[in-house]
């Protein structure tokens, strides 16, 4: 009797899932696309994709010194909460659009559908955002190498050369390619693992730092102490510079849209993942950041560190060499999954762009292997990563400029669909199930304003007096990328790209 009930229950669940898949495929067909991917991702897995891309432990750890030296604890605390609030508004804006257009093109496709009469806008958004994802993945893989270099210095007293660090970054780029080549199931399992690893890892880091730190800072220090290692005299401007740490950490929520065609009921799951990943990251990041601020022993020591990545010095001072390595392992593994997810996003973007004639070699980039992975896009991301990683050998400043341009490119990409919703609020006629209603325009306007503010802030000099070594070259890198995309548009895109190409038509 029990076996019979279980059999009927399983059959009922299978029937319900098949019905959900049919609804998802129908919605994709209504947008003009034939379903090419197997829908194997649940809400938890789709949420994990965005959670991976945000990489709360990794972003916070890698960029923590930016806020610590620009405003100190008071800037970090208030900057985190203010930026989290506005990034959540941006996530709500994107989630509403994502629910309407649940396709893997994400930001690019949304812009094309809302302003079809201006194809150049969609072309620029697609190329800019896809390059931003590749660059972010490259940055993540180099950061893994820097964590390993710090561990080598702490554990063995050996300082790795730039060539050795670059070689590790190459290995991580290739590893990211291999995992993405295995396909949807592997990425889904990894994203689920990352959620539990982030939650468990945060718990381990918070407890370790608060229990083992020889001196615990007072609440007054954590919530009011101001630090300035920038050389700028304006306290307000210095605190604003510290905001960059929070924005950099919280980018990536929209990545859930890149696997929308691999999710069941994507019109519901993808927008929930976009908004939910920011809400969860806000809380997890706040807990982690407070533990770092209560445990930091000497800010000047972190500023003067010789370790490859400054957070290593904070761990070393607070918990000693052995536990410092444990902390670095926790953060590093989270960084590995984040970098892999960035290549997941970039490969899907290349697929979406090629499908619409916005990317060359259409047949090749739309080819899926037996694991349902767009492997041409995956290994193109790997190749670009290995080439750009070589810049680190010659100049860390040049490499930093290339990668900081990724953060600006992401915010510029966010701004494209949001600006359409602000100035052309009627650009969407048939909304999806996730809708903001009367709050839509105010939320979009707030998100649009914050995007402009951050893009301006990201290109300002972060140190004074400005010299060749501390100059913020990100505007040069972003400008160069925009010039390349512009040339590509007039040379090739203008003649081949007319907007989304339907791969499914109703008979």
C-alpha positions as CSV (number, residue, x, y, z in Angstrom):
1,X,0.0,0.0,0.0
2,X,2.8,2.4,0.9
3,X,4.7,1.5,-2.2
4,X,1.6,2.2,-4.3
5,X,1.1,5.6,-2.7
6,X,4.7,6.5,-3.3
7,X,4.3,5.5,-6.9
8,X,1.2,7.6,-7.4
9,X,2.9,10.5,-5.6
10,X,6.0,10.3,-7.8
11,X,3.8,10.1,-10.9
12,X,1.9,13.2,-9.8
13,X,5.1,15.1,-9.2
14,X,6.4,14.1,-12.6
15,X,3.2,15.2,-14.2
16,X,3.3,18.6,-12.4
17,X,6.9,19.1,-13.4
18,X,6.1,18.3,-17.1
19,X,3.3,20.8,-17.0
20,X,5.6,23.5,-15.5
21,X,8.2,22.8,-18.2
22,X,5.5,23.0,-20.9
23,X,4.4,26.4,-19.5
24,X,8.1,27.6,-19.5
25,X,8.7,26.4,-23.1
26,X,5.5,28.1,-24.2
27,X,6.5,31.4,-22.8
28,X,9.9,31.1,-24.5
29,X,8.1,30.3,-27.8
30,X,5.9,33.4,-27.3
31,X,9.1,35.4,-27.3
32,X,10.1,33.8,-30.6
33,X,12.6,31.2,-29.4
34,X,12.6,27.4,-29.6
35,X,13.6,25.7,-26.4
36,X,17.2,24.2,-26.9
37,X,18.2,23.5,-23.3
38,X,16.9,20.9,-20.8
39,X,15.1,22.6,-17.9
40,X,16.9,21.0,-15.0
41,X,17.3,24.0,-12.6
42,X,15.1,24.5,-9.5
43,X,14.7,27.8,-7.6
44,X,17.5,26.8,-5.2
45,X,19.8,26.2,-8.1
46,X,18.9,29.4,-10.0
47,X,19.3,31.4,-6.7
48,X,22.6,29.7,-6.3
49,X,23.8,30.9,-9.7
50,X,23.2,34.6,-8.7
51,X,24.6,33.9,-5.2
52,X,27.7,32.4,-6.8
53,X,28.2,35.3,-9.1
54,X,27.8,37.9,-6.3
55,X,30.3,35.8,-4.2
56,X,29.7,37.7,-1.0
57,X,32.6,36.2,0.9
58,X,35.0,36.7,-2.0
59,X,33.9,40.2,-3.0
60,X,33.9,41.4,0.6
61,X,37.3,39.9,1.3
62,X,39.0,40.9,-2.0
63,X,37.8,44.6,-1.8
64,X,37.6,45.0,2.0
65,X,40.8,47.1,2.1
66,X,39.2,49.7,-0.3
67,X,36.7,50.6,2.3
68,X,39.0,50.1,5.2
69,X,41.5,52.7,3.9
70,X,38.8,55.0,2.5
71,X,36.6,55.9,5.5
72,X,37.4,53.0,7.8
73,X,34.8,51.2,9.8
74,X,32.2,54.0,9.7
75,X,32.4,54.2,6.0
76,X,32.3,50.4,5.6
77,X,29.2,50.0,7.8
78,X,27.1,52.8,6.4
79,X,28.4,52.3,2.9
80,X,27.4,48.6,2.9
81,X,23.9,49.3,4.1
82,X,23.3,52.2,1.8
83,X,24.7,50.5,-1.3
84,X,22.9,47.3,-0.4
85,X,19.6,49.2,-0.3
86,X,20.1,50.8,-3.7
87,X,21.4,47.6,-5.3
88,X,18.3,45.9,-4.0
89,X,16.2,48.5,-5.8
90,X,18.2,47.8,-9.0
91,X,17.6,44.1,-8.5
92,X,13.8,44.7,-8.2
93,X,13.9,46.7,-11.4
94,X,15.8,43.9,-13.3
95,X,13.6,41.2,-11.7
96,X,10.4,42.9,-13.1
97,X,11.9,42.9,-16.6
98,X,13.3,39.4,-16.2
99,X,9.8,38.1,-15.3
100,X,8.5,39.5,-18.6
101,X,11.4,38.3,-20.8
102,X,12.9,35.1,-19.1
103,X,15.6,34.3,-21.7
104,X,19.3,33.8,-21.4
105,X,20.2,37.0,-23.2
106,X,19.3,38.8,-20.0
107,X,20.1,42.6,-20.1
108,X,20.8,42.5,-23.8
109,X,17.6,40.8,-24.8
110,X,15.5,43.1,-22.5
111,X,16.9,46.2,-24.2
112,X,16.3,44.8,-27.7
113,X,12.6,44.0,-26.8
114,X,11.9,47.3,-25.1
115,X,13.5,49.5,-27.8
116,X,13.5,47.4,-31.0
117,X,13.7,50.5,-33.1
118,X,17.3,51.3,-31.8
119,X,19.2,48.0,-32.4
120,X,22.6,49.7,-31.7
121,X,21.5,50.0,-28.0
122,X,20.9,46.3,-27.7
123,X,24.2,45.5,-29.5
124,X,26.2,47.7,-27.2
125,X,24.5,46.3,-24.1
126,X,25.1,42.7,-25.2
127,X,28.8,43.2,-26.1
128,X,29.5,45.4,-23.1
129,X,27.9,43.0,-20.6
130,X,29.4,39.9,-22.1
131,X,32.9,41.4,-21.9
132,X,32.2,42.5,-18.3
133,X,31.3,38.9,-17.4
134,X,34.5,37.6,-19.0
135,X,36.6,40.2,-17.2
136,X,34.9,39.5,-13.9
137,X,35.6,35.8,-14.3
138,X,39.3,36.6,-15.1
139,X,39.5,38.8,-12.0
140,X,38.1,36.0,-9.9
141,X,40.6,33.5,-11.2
142,X,43.5,35.8,-10.6
143,X,42.1,36.4,-7.1
144,X,42.2,32.7,-6.4
145,X,45.9,32.7,-7.4
146,X,46.5,35.6,-5.0
147,X,44.8,33.7,-2.2
148,X,47.1,30.7,-2.9
149,X,50.1,33.0,-3.0
150,X,49.2,34.5,0.4
151,X,48.8,31.0,1.8
152,X,52.2,30.0,0.5
153,X,53.7,33.1,2.2
154,X,51.9,32.4,5.5
155,X,52.6,28.7,5.5
156,X,56.0,28.4,3.9
157,X,57.4,31.9,3.9
158,X,57.7,31.7,0.1
159,X,56.7,34.7,-2.0
160,X,55.4,33.7,-5.4
161,X,56.5,35.6,-8.5
162,X,54.1,37.3,-10.9
163,X,54.8,34.6,-13.4
164,X,53.9,31.9,-10.9
165,X,50.7,33.7,-9.9
166,X,49.8,34.2,-13.6
167,X,50.4,30.5,-14.2
168,X,47.9,29.6,-11.4
169,X,45.4,32.1,-12.9
170,X,45.8,30.2,-16.2
171,X,45.1,26.9,-14.5
172,X,42.0,28.4,-12.8
173,X,40.7,29.8,-16.2
174,X,41.1,26.3,-17.7
175,X,39.5,24.6,-14.7
176,X,36.5,27.0,-15.0
177,X,36.2,26.0,-18.7
178,X,36.2,22.3,-17.8
179,X,33.5,22.7,-15.2
180,X,31.3,24.8,-17.6
181,X,31.9,22.2,-20.4
182,X,30.3,19.5,-18.3
183,X,27.1,21.4,-18.5
184,X,23.9,22.4,-16.7
185,X,23.7,19.7,-14.0
186,X,27.3,20.4,-12.9
187,X,26.7,24.1,-12.6
188,X,23.4,23.5,-10.8
189,X,25.0,21.3,-8.2
190,X,27.9,23.7,-7.8
191,X,25.5,26.6,-7.2
192,X,23.6,24.6,-4.6
193,X,26.9,23.8,-2.9
194,X,27.9,27.4,-3.0
195,X,24.8,28.6,-1.1
196,X,25.5,26.1,1.8
197,X,29.3,26.8,1.6
198,X,28.7,30.6,1.9
199,X,26.3,30.2,4.8
200,X,28.5,27.7,6.6
201,X,31.7,29.5,5.7
202,X,30.4,32.8,7.0
203,X,29.4,31.1,10.3
204,X,32.9,29.6,10.6
205,X,34.6,32.9,9.7
206,X,32.5,34.9,12.1
207,X,33.0,32.5,15.0
208,X,36.7,32.1,14.4
209,X,37.4,35.8,14.2
210,X,35.3,36.8,17.2
211,X,36.6,33.9,19.4
212,X,40.3,33.9,18.5
213,X,41.0,37.7,18.0
214,X,43.2,38.7,20.9
215,X,41.7,42.2,21.1
216,X,38.0,42.8,20.3
217,X,37.2,46.3,19.1
218,X,34.5,48.3,20.8
219,X,31.1,49.1,19.2
220,X,32.2,52.8,19.2
221,X,35.2,51.8,17.0
222,X,33.1,49.6,14.6
223,X,30.3,52.2,14.1
224,X,32.1,55.5,14.3
225,X,35.8,55.2,13.6
226,X,37.1,57.1,10.6
227,X,40.3,56.2,8.6
228,X,41.9,57.9,5.7
229,X,44.9,56.5,3.8
230,X,43.9,58.2,0.5
231,X,45.5,61.6,0.9
232,X,42.2,63.4,0.1
233,X,41.1,65.9,2.7
234,X,37.4,65.8,2.3
235,X,35.9,63.3,4.7
236,X,32.7,63.0,2.8
237,X,34.5,62.2,-0.5
238,X,36.7,59.7,1.3
239,X,33.7,57.8,2.7
240,X,32.1,57.8,-0.8
241,X,35.2,56.2,-2.2
242,X,34.7,53.4,0.3
243,X,31.3,52.7,-1.3
244,X,33.1,51.1,-4.2
245,X,33.8,48.1,-2.1
246,X,30.1,47.5,-1.4
247,X,29.1,48.0,-5.1
248,X,31.8,45.7,-6.4
249,X,30.8,43.0,-3.9
250,X,27.1,43.1,-4.7
251,X,27.3,43.0,-8.5
252,X,26.1,39.8,-10.2
253,X,22.4,39.3,-9.1
254,X,21.2,39.4,-12.8
255,X,23.2,36.2,-13.6
256,X,20.1,34.2,-12.8
257,X,18.7,35.4,-16.1
258,X,21.5,33.7,-18.0
259,X,20.2,30.3,-17.1
260,X,16.5,31.2,-17.4
261,X,16.1,28.8,-20.4
262,X,17.4,26.0,-18.2
263,X,15.0,26.6,-15.3
264,X,11.5,25.4,-14.7
265,X,8.9,28.3,-14.5
266,X,11.7,30.8,-15.2
267,X,9.3,33.7,-15.3
268,X,8.9,33.2,-11.6
269,X,12.1,31.6,-10.4
270,X,14.6,33.9,-12.2
271,X,13.2,37.2,-10.9
272,X,12.9,35.7,-7.4
273,X,16.6,34.7,-7.6
274,X,17.6,38.1,-8.9
275,X,16.0,40.0,-6.0
276,X,16.5,37.2,-3.4
277,X,20.3,37.0,-4.0
278,X,20.8,40.6,-3.1
279,X,18.6,40.4,0.0
280,X,20.5,37.3,1.2
281,X,23.9,38.8,0.4
282,X,23.0,42.0,2.2
283,X,22.4,40.1,5.5
284,X,25.3,37.6,5.1
285,X,27.7,40.3,4.1
286,X,26.7,42.5,7.0
287,X,27.4,39.6,9.5
288,X,30.8,38.9,7.9
289,X,31.8,42.6,7.7
290,X,31.0,43.2,11.3
291,X,33.1,40.3,12.4
292,X,36.0,41.7,10.4
293,X,35.6,45.1,12.0
294,X,35.4,43.7,15.5
295,X,38.5,41.5,14.9
296,X,40.8,43.8,12.9
297,X,43.9,44.4,15.1
298,X,45.8,47.1,13.3
299,X,44.6,48.9,10.2
300,X,48.0,50.3,9.5
301,X,49.4,46.8,9.4
302,X,46.8,45.7,6.8
303,X,47.7,48.8,4.7
304,X,51.5,48.0,4.9
305,X,51.1,44.2,4.3
306,X,53.5,42.3,2.0
307,X,50.9,39.5,1.5
308,X,49.5,39.1,-2.0
309,X,46.0,40.1,-0.9
310,X,45.5,42.5,2.1
311,X,42.7,40.5,3.9
312,X,45.3,37.9,4.6
313,X,47.1,40.3,7.0
314,X,43.9,40.9,8.8
315,X,43.3,37.2,9.3
316,X,47.0,36.6,10.2
317,X,46.9,39.3,12.9
318,X,43.5,38.3,14.3
319,X,43.7,34.5,14.4
320,X,47.3,33.5,13.8
321,X,49.0,31.7,10.8
322,X,47.2,28.3,10.9
323,X,43.6,29.6,11.3
324,X,44.5,32.4,8.8
325,X,45.0,29.7,6.2
326,X,41.7,28.1,7.1
327,X,40.0,31.4,6.6
328,X,41.7,31.9,3.3
329,X,40.6,28.4,2.1
330,X,36.9,29.2,3.0
331,X,37.0,32.4,1.0
332,X,39.1,30.9,-1.9
333,X,36.7,28.1,-2.6
334,X,33.8,30.5,-2.7
335,X,35.9,32.6,-5.2
336,X,36.4,29.5,-7.4
337,X,32.6,28.9,-7.7
338,X,32.1,32.7,-8.4
339,X,34.6,32.7,-11.2
340,X,33.1,29.6,-12.8
341,X,29.7,31.2,-12.7
342,X,30.9,34.3,-14.5
343,X,32.1,32.1,-17.4
344,X,28.7,30.3,-17.3
345,X,27.1,33.7,-17.8
346,X,29.5,34.9,-20.6
347,X,29.1,31.6,-22.6
348,X,25.3,31.9,-22.5
349,X,25.6,35.6,-23.6
350,X,27.8,34.6,-26.5
351,X,25.2,32.0,-27.4
352,X,22.3,34.5,-27.2
353,X,24.3,37.1,-29.2
354,X,25.2,34.6,-31.9
355,X,21.6,33.4,-32.1
356,X,20.6,37.0,-33.0
357,X,23.4,37.6,-35.4
358,X,25.1,40.0,-33.0
359,X,28.2,37.8,-32.7
360,X,30.3,36.1,-35.4
361,X,30.5,32.4,-36.1
362,X,26.8,31.9,-35.3
363,X,26.8,28.1,-36.0
364,X,29.8,27.4,-33.8
365,X,28.7,29.5,-30.8
366,X,25.2,28.0,-30.9
367,X,26.5,24.5,-30.9
368,X,25.8,22.5,-27.7
369,X,27.8,19.5,-26.6
370,X,26.3,16.3,-25.2
371,X,26.3,18.0,-21.7
372,X,24.1,20.8,-23.1
373,X,26.9,23.3,-22.8
374,X,27.7,26.1,-25.3
375,X,31.3,25.1,-25.3
376,X,32.5,27.6,-27.9
377,X,31.5,30.4,-25.7
378,X,33.0,28.7,-22.7
379,X,36.4,28.3,-24.3
380,X,36.4,31.7,-25.8
381,X,36.0,33.1,-22.3
382,X,38.9,30.9,-21.2
383,X,41.1,32.0,-24.1
384,X,40.4,35.7,-23.4
385,X,41.1,35.1,-19.7
386,X,44.5,33.5,-20.4
387,X,45.5,36.3,-22.7
388,X,44.5,39.1,-20.4
389,X,46.1,37.4,-17.4
390,X,49.4,37.8,-19.0
391,X,49.1,41.6,-18.4
392,X,49.7,40.9,-14.7
393,X,53.2,39.7,-15.5
394,X,54.2,43.1,-17.0
395,X,52.1,45.5,-14.8
396,X,49.7,45.0,-12.0
397,X,48.5,48.5,-12.6
398,X,47.5,47.8,-16.2
399,X,45.8,44.5,-15.2
400,X,43.9,46.3,-12.4
401,X,42.7,48.9,-14.9
402,X,41.3,46.2,-17.2
403,X,39.5,44.4,-14.4
404,X,38.2,47.5,-12.7
405,X,36.6,48.4,-16.0
406,X,34.5,45.2,-15.6
407,X,32.7,46.7,-12.5
408,X,31.9,49.9,-14.5
409,X,30.8,47.9,-17.5
410,X,28.3,45.9,-15.3
411,X,26.8,49.1,-13.9
412,X,26.6,50.6,-17.4
413,X,24.8,47.4,-18.5
414,X,22.4,47.6,-15.6
415,X,21.6,51.1,-16.6
416,X,20.5,50.4,-20.2
417,X,17.2,48.5,-19.5
418,X,16.5,50.7,-16.4
419,X,16.9,53.9,-18.3
420,X,14.3,52.7,-20.9
421,X,11.9,51.9,-18.1
422,X,12.4,55.4,-16.6
423,X,12.0,57.5,-19.8
424,X,9.7,55.0,-21.7
425,X,7.6,53.5,-18.9
426,X,5.2,52.0,-21.5
427,X,8.0,50.0,-23.1
428,X,6.5,46.8,-21.5
429,X,2.9,46.0,-22.4
430,X,2.5,42.5,-21.1
431,X,4.2,42.1,-17.7
432,X,5.2,38.8,-16.2
433,X,4.0,37.5,-12.8
434,X,6.7,39.4,-10.9
435,X,5.5,43.1,-11.0
436,X,6.2,46.2,-9.0
437,X,2.9,47.9,-9.8
438,X,2.7,51.6,-8.8
439,X,6.2,51.4,-7.3
440,X,7.8,50.5,-10.7
441,X,8.7,54.0,-11.8
442,X,10.1,55.3,-8.5
443,X,12.2,52.1,-8.0
444,X,13.5,52.4,-11.6
445,X,14.3,56.1,-11.2
446,X,16.2,55.4,-7.9
447,X,18.1,52.6,-9.5
448,X,19.0,54.7,-12.6
449,X,20.2,57.6,-10.4
450,X,22.4,55.2,-8.4
451,X,23.9,53.7,-11.5
452,X,25.0,57.1,-12.7
453,X,26.4,58.1,-9.3
454,X,28.4,54.8,-9.1
455,X,29.8,55.0,-12.7
456,X,31.1,58.6,-12.0
457,X,32.5,57.5,-8.7
458,X,34.3,54.5,-10.2
459,X,36.4,56.6,-12.5
460,X,37.6,59.2,-10.0
461,X,41.1,59.1,-8.6
462,X,41.2,57.1,-5.3
463,X,44.4,58.6,-4.0
464,X,46.0,62.1,-3.8
465,X,48.4,63.4,-5.0
466,X,47.7,61.5,-8.3
467,X,50.7,59.9,-10.0
468,X,51.5,57.3,-12.6
469,X,51.2,54.4,-10.1
470,X,48.0,55.4,-8.2
471,X,46.1,56.9,-11.2
472,X,42.7,55.4,-11.8
473,X,43.1,54.1,-15.3
474,X,39.6,52.4,-15.4
475,X,38.2,55.2,-17.6
476,X,40.9,54.4,-20.1
477,X,40.0,50.7,-20.1
478,X,36.3,51.3,-20.4
479,X,36.8,53.9,-23.1
480,X,39.0,51.5,-25.0
481,X,36.3,48.8,-24.7
482,X,33.6,51.2,-25.9
483,X,35.8,52.2,-28.9
484,X,36.3,48.5,-29.9
485,X,32.5,47.9,-29.6
486,X,31.8,51.0,-31.7
487,X,34.2,49.9,-34.4
488,X,32.7,46.5,-34.4
489,X,29.2,47.9,-34.8
490,X,30.1,50.0,-37.9
491,X,32.4,47.4,-39.4
492,X,30.1,44.3,-38.9
493,X,27.2,44.6,-36.5
494,X,25.4,47.4,-38.4
495,X,25.0,45.2,-41.4
496,X,24.2,41.9,-39.7
497,X,22.3,42.7,-36.5
498,X,18.7,43.9,-36.7
499,X,17.4,42.7,-33.3
500,X,16.4,39.3,-31.9
501,X,16.0,36.6,-34.5
502,X,13.0,34.2,-34.0
503,X,13.9,30.6,-34.0
504,X,10.3,29.5,-33.4
505,X,7.2,30.6,-35.3
506,X,3.6,29.5,-34.8
507,X,2.1,27.7,-37.8
